[in-house]
Amino acid sequence: MQGYNGKISVIMPAHNEDHHIVSNLRETMEALDGFGCDYEIIVLDDGSTDNTLREARKFAANFSNIHIKRNMVNYGKGRAMKKAFRYVEGDIVAFLDADLDLHPEQIRTLFHALRENRADIVIGSKRHPRSKVDYPWQRRVVSFGYHFLTRIMFNLPVRDTQTGIKLFKYEVLKKVFPKVLCKRFAFDLELLANAHHMGYRIVEIPITLDFKKRCWRRIGWSAIFNTWWDTMAIFYRMYILRYYDKI
């Protein structure tokens, strides 16, 4: 990436990905190698019960810029991301889901958008008009309803908070992360809502989503309910208690 002399840190939360973690790490490295800048990958194994940790450590042993961290139990994405952030060395931080439904090459597009728009945060959006996505209609309905209401509730300038590829300036995360309480379901929303509330510029761009059907099976009605519960808690903390303004 021309004119960039910094370092990109890619955080990959992983849970029970032993069949894919090595190939996905290799694919991520191949994409990042093509960027022409310094980078590191931080994998946070969030209490996997399969061989994800072993496979990731075995692969990472050959590379000094891949770091494997672990939660002993499955605490959820929010807590995993906050823990991984402690080890970040880059001035730009990318979030990338370990299942690679979103190809890591798209980090380059987010990076260019960050610079061209003078943004603090750039997120991939499934709901962007130019996005190329193919995923179950059930998930489309749930996604549309959730993001329609959250845009109204939090006045967010984006149509999608949950897509698993995002790019941040390090200093932004350093200031916003202490405010984030959600450990699981609404972590992304709480992070972005607080960033917007603090005045940071958020830009969303189109993405290409290679959706794997197995992902829909992971999201049951209990997860949907808990996401809404967390969402209402964020609203309560932000607008009733004014909790975030006190931190």
N, C-alpha and C positions, 0 to 999 in steps of 0.2 A: 504494500500500500504506500504509494509514493508520498514522500514528505513526512512520513510518520516514523519517529525514532523511539517511540515508547514501547511498552510491553502490554500485551493483551492477556488477561487471565480468564480462562473459560471454566466456569463451575458447572459440573455435571452431577446432579443428584441421581442416585441409582438405587433401585430396589428390585431384587430378584431378576437380574438381567444376565445371568451367567452364560446363557447361550449366545448372547449378542455383544457383551461388553468389550471383548477383545477386538472383534471386527469393527465395532463402532468407534472404539478408540483409535484404531488404525486409520479409519476413514476420516476421523476428525483431524488427526495429525497431518494426513495428506492434504487436506484442505488448508490448514493453517500454515503448512510449509510453503504453500503457494502465495501466501500473503506478503512474504518478504520482510517480516518483522519478528521481533522476539515475542515468545508466547509461553504460557504454561497451562496445563490442564489439571484441575483439581477435582477428583472424583470423590464424592461423599457417599459411601455405602450406608444407606439408612436402615440398618438392622436386617439385612437380607438373610433369609433362611436357606438359601441355596449356596452355590459356590461363587457368587459374584465377587466377593472380597478376594478369595484365593486367585481367581482368574485375573482380576485387575492388578493385584500385586505382582503376580508372575510376569505379566506384560510390562508393567511399569518399571520393573527392576532393570530393564535395559535402557531406560531414558531418565535423564536428570530433571527433565521439565514436566514429568507426570507425577503427581502426588496423590496418594490414596489415603483417605481419612475414613473414619468409621464411627457410626453410632451403634452401640451395642444392641439397642432395640429400635423399632420403627417409630420414630417420633413424629415424622411427617416432613413435608417439603420445606415448610417455613423454618423449622428449627435446623434442618440439614443445611439450608442455604446460609443461615446466619453463622453456623459453625464453620462452614467452608470459607466464608469471607474472612475469617481470622487469619487465614494463611495466604491471602491474596498479596501479590507483589506488584501487579500491573496497575497502570493508571487508567486503563479501560477494562471493564469487567463484563463478560458475557455470561448469560444464563442459557444453558442448552440441555434439554432433556436427554438422558442417556439412551433412550430407545431410538433416537435419530429419525423420528417421524419428520423432523425438519432438518434438512441437510446442512451440515456446518458451513458449507460454502456461502450460505446466506448471511453469515456473520459479516462478510465483506460488504454486502449491500447495506446492512445496518450501520456499519462503520462510516461508509460514505454519506449516508443520510445524517448521521450524527454531526459530521463536519459541515456538510452543505447547508444544513438547517440551523446550525449553531444550537443544537439541542443538547439537553442534559441526559435525556433518556430516549432511546429508540426501541420500539417494540414491534414484533411481527404481529399481524392481525389477520385472522381467518376471515373477518368480515369486511376487509378492504375490497372495493369493487374489482381490483385487478388481481386479487389472490386466486391461486389455482388450488382448489381443495376438493376432495372427494371423500366424504365421510357420512355415516348413517343419518337418515332423516331425523331419527329420534334425538341424536345429539345436536343437530341443527336447531330443532325446536327449543331444546333446553338452553342452548347457547344464546339464541336470539332473545328469549324471554329474560334470561339472567342479565345480559348486557344492556338490554333496553332499560330495565329498571335501575340498574346500577349507574347508568349515565345520568338518569334523572336524580337519583339519590345523592350522588357525589359530584355532579356537574363535571364529569370527566370529559376531556377532549378526545377520547378514543372510543372505538366501537368494540374492543376486545381486550380484556385484561389477562386472559388465561393461557394464551398461546405460549408454548414453551421455548421461545427464543427472544431474548431481550438483551439490550446493550446499555451500560451505564458508565458515566464517569465515576471513578473511584470515590471522589470527594462527596458525590451525591449520596451514594450508598452509605458512606461513613456517617453522614448526618441523619439519614432517614431510618436506617436499620434499628437504632435504639428505640424507635417508636413502634416497631412492629411486634405485635403480641401473638398473632395467629401462627400456630404451629403447623397447621395442615391446610384446610380446605380453601380459605379465602386469603391466603398469604399474599398472592399476587395483587389482589385488589387492595388490600391494606397498604402494601408498599407503594403502589401507584397513587392511591388516593392521598396518602400523606405527602408524597413528592409534589403532587399537583397543589395541594393545600399550602405547601411551603414555597410555591412560586417557581418550581423547576419546569423547564420546557420539555414536554413529552410529544414525540412524533411517532405516528404509526405508519408502517409501510406494508405493501403486499408481500405475501409469502407463498411458497409452494409447499403443500402439505402432503406427504406420502403416508396417508392414514392407514394404520394397521387395525383390522377389525378386533383384534384381541384387546385393544385399549378400551373399546366401549364396554366390554364385559367387566372391566375393572371398576366401572362407575355405576354403582347401584343407587337405589332410592335413598338409602341411608346417607350416602355421600352427598346427594343433592340436598337433602334436608339439612345436613350439617353445614354445608356451604352457605345456605340461606341463613342459618342460625348465626354463623360467624359474621355474615354480611350485616345483619341487623345489629350485632354487637359492635361492629366497626362504626356504623352510623350513630349508635348511642354514644360511644366514646367520643366521636368527633363533634357532634352537634348538640348533644345534651350535656354530657359531662365536661366537654372541652378538654378531655384528658390529654390529647396530643399536644395542645398548646402549652401544657405545663411541663413538657419534657424538653 
